[in-house]
Amino acid sequence: MSVIAVVNSKGGSGKSTLATHIAAWLASRGEEVMLGDIDRLQSSRLWLALRKPEHARIHGWSIDEKNFARPPAGVKHVVLDTPGGFHGFGLMKVTMHADAILIPAAGGVFDRNSASGSVKELRNCPRVAAGRCKLACVGMRIDARTRNAETVRAWADANELEWLGTVRMAQAYSKCLEHGLSLFDLPAEKVDTLLPDWAPLTHWLEGILAAAGPQPGSHGSREELRASRPALASRPVLPAR
């Protein structure tokens, strides 16, 4: 199992856009994926409720931020959308299970300052300090007409965070979220100018998935399949439809 969390203590930093797109990217590859919504606003769960059955299926998991527990057995990949102000024991519990934590950061000074606080707290968590939970930064909602991309990258470099590029501000994201969609659910020719923004991130995630377990085409043993299928089917919390 791989667990990927999206963390920034500032609200409105692009966490839900990032989490939903990662989950949809995994689902588009034919992966079994669960989108866990720790955010009290339940933005990701609303996105799942808007998603149509004909699109690649993503299971939902609603979690109390104070009582986060190990993800259910039988799930191959988990993506966690966390709330603004997320810190302390709840954040530490997430790092106990996460293989990677992505930190979305916008160009504003308040966004970077908030992200700095999250990075500092994360690096005090044992699994992050030991390198078992990887950290990386993604510039979110970047206006291509400004120098915000360079500003956020300089901030990431100063904080010794792996830089995974920027996701430009575009109306397509708002339209996708309105219908429970992502760029990865649309015909590539319709979003061919935006998809390259995601290439550094998805390439990095492929490395995380490879370290966490078998890749597509390597489905594990028959015993593992028999063990995982009943566990998945027996948990009514999974389908968020």
ZITAGI-V838142 format. One record per backbone hydrogen bond with DSSP energy under -0.5 kcal/mol. CO is the residue of the C=O (numbers start at 0). NH is the residue of the N-H. Records with the same first field share a line. If there is no record, write none. Layout:
CO = NH, NH
This chain:
1 = 77
2 = 98, 99
3 = 79
4 = 6, 101
5 = 81
8 = 84
9 = 12
13 = 17
14 = 18
15 = 19
16 = 20
17 = 21
18 = 22
19 = 23
20 = 24
21 = 25
22 = 26
23 = 27
24 = 28
25 = 28, 30
26 = 29
30 = 32
31 = 76
32 = 58
33 = 35, 78
34 = 60
35 = 37, 80
36 = 62
38 = 41
41 = 45
42 = 46
43 = 47
44 = 48
45 = 49
46 = 50
47 = 50
51 = 54
58 = 34
60 = 36, 62
63 = 66
71 = 74
75 = 1
76 = 33
77 = 3
78 = 35, 80
79 = 5, 81
80 = 37, 38
82 = 85
86 = 89, 90
87 = 91
88 = 92
89 = 93
90 = 94
91 = 95
92 = 96
93 = 96, 97
98 = 133
99 = 4
100 = 135
101 = 6, 103
102 = 137
104 = 139
107 = 111
108 = 112
109 = 113
110 = 114
111 = 115
112 = 116
113 = 117
114 = 118
115 = 119
116 = 120
117 = 121
118 = 122
120 = 123
121 = 124
124 = 128
125 = 129
126 = 131, 132
127 = 130
131 = 133
133 = 100
134 = 161
135 = 102
136 = 163
137 = 104
138 = 166
140 = 142
141 = 143, 168
142 = 145
146 = 150
147 = 151
148 = 152
149 = 153
150 = 154
151 = 155
152 = 156
153 = 157
154 = 158
155 = 160
156 = 159
161 = 136, 163
164 = 138
165 = 167
166 = 140, 141
169 = 172, 173
170 = 174
171 = 175
172 = 176
173 = 177
174 = 178
175 = 178, 180
176 = 179
181 = 184
182 = 185
186 = 189, 190
187 = 190
190 = 193, 194
193 = 196
194 = 197, 198
195 = 198, 199
197 = 201
198 = 202
199 = 203
200 = 204
201 = 205
202 = 206
203 = 207
204 = 208
205 = 209
206 = 210
207 = 211
208 = 212
214 = 217
216 = 218
220 = 224
221 = 225
222 = 226
223 = 227
224 = 228
225 = 229
226 = 230
227 = 231
228 = 232
229 = 233
231 = 234
233 = 235
234 = 237
237 = 59, 239
238 = 240
